[in-house]
Amino acid sequence: MAKATLIELEIPQGRKAFPVEQADDLLRMKFNGGWKLPEDSEWTWCAEKGFEKRKAESGKRKAEATAENAE
């Protein structure tokens, strides 16, 4: 049996992992209780395409992004 893919969503009170279909349903709901993808998620989501893995950043670009976030 294949391992189910889980997507982590967050609200101000914390984070929780959901199966892909349930996470997609939550993000499509107009009133979803504030659930959203965390900023540091490896996933992106749009209503037209659903979930997609983020493209890996090169080491230099990733370090620059981390340095900008630290400021």
C-alpha positions in Angstrom: 0.0 0.0 0.0 1.4 3.4 -1.0 2.1 6.0 1.7 -0.5 8.8 1.7 0.8 12.3 0.9 0.1 14.7 3.7 0.0 18.5 3.4 0.7 20.6 6.5 -1.7 23.6 7.0 -1.6 26.2 9.7 -3.8 28.4 11.7 -2.7 30.9 14.5 -3.1 28.1 17.1 -0.8 25.7 15.3 -0.2 23.3 12.4 -1.8 20.0 11.3 -1.2 17.6 8.5 -4.1 16.6 6.2 -4.4 14.2 3.3 -4.1 16.1 0.0 -7.8 15.9 -0.9 -8.9 17.2 2.5 -6.3 20.0 2.5 -7.5 21.0 -1.0 -11.1 21.1 0.2 -10.2 23.3 3.2 -8.3 25.8 1.0 -11.2 26.0 -1.4 -13.7 26.8 1.3 -14.7 30.4 1.6 -14.9 30.2 5.4 -12.3 27.6 6.3 -11.4 28.7 9.9 -8.2 30.4 8.8 -6.3 27.4 7.5 -3.5 28.3 5.0 -0.2 26.9 3.7 2.7 27.9 6.0 5.3 30.2 4.5 8.0 27.5 4.8 5.8 24.8 3.1 7.4 22.7 0.3 4.0 23.0 -1.5 2.2 25.8 -3.4 -1.5 25.8 -4.0 -3.8 27.5 -6.5 -7.4 26.9 -7.2 -6.8 26.0 -10.9 -4.0 23.5 -10.4 -4.2 22.4 -6.8 -1.0 21.5 -5.0 2.4 21.5 -6.6 5.9 21.0 -5.1 8.0 24.1 -4.9 11.0 24.1 -7.2 14.2 23.7 -5.2 16.2 26.9 -4.9 19.9 26.9 -5.5 22.1 27.1 -2.4 23.1 30.7 -3.0 19.5 31.9 -3.6 18.3 30.0 -0.6 21.0 31.5 1.6 20.0 35.0 0.3 16.4 34.4 1.1 17.2 33.2 4.6 19.3 36.3 5.2 16.5 38.6 4.0 14.0 36.9 6.3 16.4 37.3 9.3 16.4 41.1 8.9 
